[in-house]
Amino acid sequence: MRAVVLEEKGGPEVLQIRSVPDPVPGPEELLVDVVSTAVNRADLLQRMGLYPGPPMLHEIPGLEFAGRVVAVGERVTGHGIGDPVMGIQNGGCYAEMLTVHERQAMPVPDVLSLADAGAFPEVFITAWDALIRQGGLTSGRWALVHAGASGVGTAAIQIVKTLGARVAVTASAGKHDICHALGADVVIDYANEDFVDVVRQATGGAGVDVVLDVIGGDYLPRNVAVVGLGGRIIQVGVMAAKSVAFDVGTLLMKRASVTGTTLRARPIEEKIAISQEFAAQLLPHVATGTLLPVIDSRYSLDDVAEAHRRMEQNANAGKLVLDVGR
């Protein structure tokens, strides 16, 4: 099969297409012909040597996929050949084929094409896990989502609105329209507005119940300032500086918490549980067209370097899809 292989670390130019052996499914695994995958910030970090991927014979990036089952292990009972499936993986999704545990694979609703479904699992599971499973967001409450026009951000806005909650987002001025179109209640130009002041005004001084942050750095003390009593700050990425001082006393007085989280580092049993729970709770909303990935642009597997460059420039609003097969 053809795959994007990392033989060295560096800029987008190190992403090379190679011919590697087809994977072989284990007893409880599916072999999937990949139709689409997508670029995530973790892929860029892995390419630069800053976020190691899982051990594998050939280092292939990619954290999510959609495709069709072409073979099954002898103990597989929940899927059959030809089934459309999607899911998250530790790596290996920038390839024409992959294997996945059958319980980690989710069915693809008819309303979602396989060409787009590869852009769905990673960001929607990340946003749902952060906002609802760990953040405890419920109907009528407030969330603050940073990088609202990113893949995670666009997924988060849709999830919050489906839940019946309210959401404020930060985004660059040129990306406000897409956030408004998805239903964001408040959109803040982070370059020219203080999100702390805007959010306090929007919430009547109460602050937000959950913050979903992919930025870090000096956003942390400002997140602490804007979170309400008993609120939760969920850190799912660090695009800015990794170290910053903040007032622990304010966190204590608010009885608030800061939680760091990633999907990739979790054991397979937890990923299976998360995928199953997510499928039960949110896939019905996908089936009705309520939750769908926002696609910024599409690239062939051969043009993966261009997709990485676009993300590095923070030019995308929504997901960067890699079209792998048909």
C-alpha positions in Angstrom: 0.0 0.0 0.0 1.0 3.7 -0.3 1.5 5.6 2.9 3.0 8.9 4.1 6.1 7.8 6.0 8.3 9.9 8.4 11.9 8.8 7.8 13.3 12.0 9.4 11.9 14.9 11.4 11.6 18.5 10.1 9.4 20.7 7.9 6.6 19.6 5.6 9.2 18.5 3.0 10.0 15.4 5.1 6.5 13.9 4.4 7.3 11.3 1.8 5.0 8.7 0.0 6.4 5.2 0.3 5.2 1.7 -0.6 4.9 -0.4 2.6 3.5 -3.8 3.4 -0.3 -4.1 3.8 -1.3 -4.4 7.5 -2.8 -7.7 8.7 -5.8 -7.6 11.0 -5.6 -9.4 14.4 -8.3 -11.6 15.7 -10.5 -8.7 16.9 -9.5 -6.2 14.3 -10.8 -4.9 11.0 -8.8 -4.2 7.9 -10.0 -0.9 6.4 -9.5 0.6 3.0 -9.1 4.2 3.9 -11.2 6.7 1.9 -10.2 9.9 3.8 -8.3 11.1 6.8 -7.4 14.6 8.0 -4.6 16.8 9.3 -4.5 17.5 13.0 -2.1 19.7 15.0 -0.6 16.6 16.6 0.5 15.4 13.1 2.6 18.6 12.7 4.2 18.1 16.1 5.0 14.5 15.4 6.6 15.5 12.0 8.8 18.0 13.9 9.8 15.4 16.5 7.9 17.1 19.3 5.1 14.5 19.8 6.2 10.9 19.4 3.9 8.5 17.6 3.3 4.9 18.6 6.0 2.3 17.9 5.6 0.9 14.3 7.8 -0.5 11.6 7.2 2.5 9.4 6.2 5.7 11.2 3.0 6.8 9.5 1.1 9.9 11.0 -2.6 10.3 11.1 -5.1 10.1 14.0 -8.5 9.6 12.3 -9.9 7.8 9.3 -13.0 6.8 7.4 -13.2 3.9 5.0 -14.7 0.5 4.2 -14.0 -2.9 5.9 -12.3 -5.3 3.5 -11.3 -8.1 5.9 -12.1 -9.1 9.5 -10.3 -11.1 12.2 -11.7 -14.5 13.2 -13.3 -13.1 16.5 -15.0 -10.1 14.9 -18.8 -10.1 15.3 -19.9 -6.5 15.0 -18.8 -5.6 11.5 -18.8 -7.2 8.1 -17.0 -6.7 4.8 -18.1 -3.6 3.0 -19.3 -1.7 6.2 -18.5 2.0 6.2 -16.6 2.8 9.4 -14.6 5.7 11.0 -12.6 6.2 14.1 -9.6 7.5 16.0 -6.1 5.8 16.0 -2.8 6.4 17.7 -1.3 6.9 14.2 -1.1 5.2 10.8 -4.1 6.9 9.1 -2.1 8.7 6.3 -2.2 5.4 4.4 -4.4 3.4 2.0 -5.1 0.7 4.6 -5.1 0.3 8.3 -6.2 -2.0 11.1 -8.4 -1.0 14.0 -10.0 -2.9 16.9 -13.6 -3.6 15.9 -15.1 -1.9 19.0 -13.1 1.3 18.3 -14.6 1.6 14.8 -17.8 3.6 14.6 -20.5 3.2 11.8 -20.7 6.1 9.4 -24.3 7.5 9.2 -25.7 7.7 5.7 -25.8 11.5 5.8 -22.0 11.7 6.2 -20.0 10.8 3.1 -16.9 8.7 3.5 -15.0 11.5 1.8 -15.9 13.8 4.7 -16.1 11.3 7.5 -12.3 11.1 7.9 -12.5 14.7 9.2 -15.0 13.9 11.9 -13.8 11.5 14.7 -10.7 13.3 16.2 -12.1 16.8 16.7 -15.7 15.8 17.6 -14.5 13.2 20.2 -12.0 15.7 21.5 -14.5 18.5 21.9 -17.2 16.2 23.4 -14.8 14.6 25.8 -13.5 18.0 27.0 -16.8 19.9 27.2 -19.2 17.2 28.4 -17.4 14.2 29.9 -14.7 16.2 31.7 -16.1 19.7 31.7 -19.6 18.7 32.8 -21.3 21.2 30.5 -25.1 21.0 30.5 -28.0 22.8 28.9 -28.3 26.5 29.7 -24.7 26.9 30.9 -21.8 28.8 29.3 -18.7 27.5 27.5 -15.7 29.5 26.2 -13.9 27.9 23.3 -10.6 29.2 22.1 -9.6 28.9 18.4 -13.3 28.7 17.5 -12.7 28.3 13.7 -10.3 25.4 14.2 -11.3 21.8 13.7 -11.9 21.3 17.4 -13.5 24.7 17.7 -16.0 24.2 14.9 -16.9 20.8 16.4 -17.2 22.3 19.9 -19.6 25.1 18.7 -22.0 22.5 17.2 -21.9 20.3 20.2 -22.6 23.1 22.6 -25.6 24.3 20.6 -26.9 20.8 20.2 -26.7 20.5 24.0 -28.8 23.7 24.5 -25.9 25.6 26.1 -24.3 28.9 25.1 -20.9 29.5 23.8 -18.4 32.3 23.4 -15.4 31.7 21.1 -12.2 33.5 20.2 -11.1 33.7 16.6 -9.2 35.9 14.2 -11.3 38.6 12.5 -11.4 36.9 9.1 -13.0 33.7 10.6 -15.9 35.3 12.6 -18.5 34.5 9.9 -18.0 30.8 10.1 -18.3 30.8 13.9 -21.5 32.9 13.7 -22.9 30.6 11.1 -22.4 27.6 13.4 -24.3 29.3 16.1 -21.7 30.9 18.4 -23.5 33.3 20.8 -20.4 35.6 21.2 -17.4 35.8 18.8 -14.3 37.6 20.0 -11.5 39.0 18.0 -8.6 37.9 20.1 -6.2 40.3 18.5 -8.2 43.4 19.3 -10.5 42.5 22.2 -9.9 41.3 25.7 -11.9 38.0 25.9 -12.0 38.3 29.7 -13.9 41.6 29.5 -16.2 40.5 26.7 -17.1 37.2 28.4 -17.8 38.8 31.7 -20.1 41.2 30.1 -21.9 38.4 28.1 -22.4 36.3 31.3 -23.4 39.2 33.5 -20.2 38.9 35.5 -20.8 35.2 36.4 -18.1 33.8 34.1 -18.3 30.6 32.1 -18.8 27.1 33.3 -16.3 25.4 31.0 -13.3 26.6 29.1 -11.9 24.5 26.2 -8.4 25.8 25.4 -5.9 24.7 22.7 -3.6 27.7 23.2 -2.1 27.7 26.7 0.6 30.3 27.5 -0.8 33.5 28.8 -4.3 32.3 28.1 -4.2 30.3 31.4 -4.3 33.2 33.9 -7.0 34.8 31.7 -9.0 31.6 31.6 -8.8 31.5 35.4 -10.0 35.1 35.5 -13.0 34.3 33.3 -14.1 30.9 34.7 -17.0 31.0 37.1 -17.5 29.4 40.5 -16.9 25.7 40.3 -15.9 26.0 36.7 -13.5 23.8 34.8 -10.7 24.7 32.4 -9.9 21.8 30.0 -6.5 22.1 28.3 -6.4 20.0 25.1 -3.4 21.6 23.4 -0.6 24.0 23.8 0.0 26.2 20.8 1.7 29.0 22.8 4.3 29.0 25.6 4.2 25.9 27.8 5.1 27.8 31.1 3.3 30.8 32.6 2.6 32.2 36.0 -1.0 32.5 37.3 -2.8 33.3 40.5 -3.5 30.0 42.2 -5.5 31.9 44.9 -8.1 32.9 42.4 -8.5 29.3 41.3 -9.0 28.3 44.9 -11.5 31.0 45.7 -13.5 29.9 42.7 -13.3 26.2 43.6 -12.3 25.8 39.9 -10.1 23.2 38.3 -7.6 22.9 35.4 -7.4 19.6 33.6 -4.9 18.6 30.9 -6.0 15.9 28.5 -5.1 14.2 25.2 -6.7 11.3 23.3 -3.6 9.8 21.8 -1.9 8.8 25.1 -4.9 6.8 26.4 -4.9 3.0 26.5 -6.9 1.2 23.9 -9.5 0.1 26.5 -10.3 3.7 27.3 -10.4 4.7 23.6 -12.8 1.9 22.9 -15.0 3.0 25.8 -14.9 6.6 24.6 -15.7 5.7 21.0 -18.6 3.5 22.1 -20.1 6.2 24.4 -19.6 8.9 21.8 -21.3 6.8 19.1 -24.3 6.2 21.4 -24.7 9.8 22.4 -23.7 11.9 19.4 -24.0 9.8 16.2 -27.8 10.1 16.3 -27.3 13.9 15.9 -25.0 13.2 13.0 -27.7 11.1 11.4 -30.0 14.1 11.4 -27.4 16.4 9.9 -27.1 18.4 13.2 -23.4 17.7 13.6 -21.1 17.6 10.6 -17.5 18.4 10.0 -16.6 21.8 8.6 -14.2 21.3 5.7 -11.7 24.0 4.9 -10.0 22.4 1.9 -9.1 19.0 0.4 -5.7 17.5 -0.6 -4.6 14.3 -2.2 -2.2 12.1 -0.2 0.6 13.3 -2.5 -0.1 16.9 -1.5 0.0 16.3 2.2 2.9 18.7 2.6 0.7 21.6 1.3 -2.0 20.7 3.9 0.6 20.8 6.7 1.8 24.2 5.4 -1.7 25.6 5.5 -2.2 24.5 9.1 1.1 25.9 10.1 0.1 29.2 8.7 -3.2 29.0 10.8 -5.0 29.8 7.5 -7.6 27.1 7.8 -11.2 27.5 9.1 -12.3 23.9 9.8 -10.6 20.7 8.7 -8.0 19.9 6.1 -9.0 16.6 4.5 -6.7 14.2 2.8 -8.4 12.2 0.1 -6.9 8.7 0.1 -9.2 6.4 -1.8 -12.7 6.1 -3.2 
